[in-house]
Amino acid sequence: MHFLSSRAINPDAHGIPNEIFARVRELLTEQEMSDLTYSVGVINFYNRLNFAFPKAPGTLDSLFGLDKAGLK
């Protein structure tokens, strides 16, 4: 977690500290590190997008056909 949180806490930092990077390299392959970093970035993007454009719960139910169940 230090691998991702160190960048998230300080977005002005220039990369990941060498000691954290070395510890992560012992546990993950380069592909796994890339996949993990990409996944967290995408989740972060969608969280920020949802924060910027909030929708009331159920607003998009009809778009996905969920209103046919008659749930209120």
N, C-alpha and C positions, 0 to 999 in steps of 0.2 A: 503494500500500500504506500510505502514511502516514495516509491517510484512515481506514482501518479499524484499523490497529495503534495509533494514538494513543489511540483509545477503549478498545481491548482491554487495553493496558498499564496504563492508569490509569482503572479503571471509576468512580472518584469524580469524574473531571473533568466539568465542566459543558459538554458539547458538544465540537465539534471546533475547534481553533484557527483563527482567521480566515485566516491565510496558507495553511494546508493546504487549507481549504475552497475558497479562491479558485483554487488550483492544480488541484484536482480539477474544479472547474466549467469550466475551460478544456478539459478532456479528455472529460468525460462530460456527458450531458444529465441533467436532473433525474430522468427516468424510469430511466435507467441507474444513477444513484447510489442511487435507491430500491431497485431490483432487487438491486444488489450488496450493499447494507447488509442487506436482508432475507435474502438467501441466506446471508451469513456468520452472521447471527443464528440461522437455522434450523440450520445446521451446528454452531454452538456449542452450541445446545440439545441436539441429538442426541448430541454428544460427551459432554456432561455427564451426560446420561441413561444412556448406555452405561457411563460410569465409575461411576455410582451403583448400577447393576444389572448387574454383569458376568455374562456367560454363557460357559460353556466352548465352544470351537469344536465345531460339529456338534450342539449341544443342540437346535436348532430344525429340523434337517434333515427329520425326519418331518413336521413341520407344513407344509413347502413341497414335500413329495414327493421330496426329494433322496435319501432312503434307498433308493429303488428301484434306484438305479444300483449298489448294493452296494459303494460306495467306503468304505474304512476308513482 
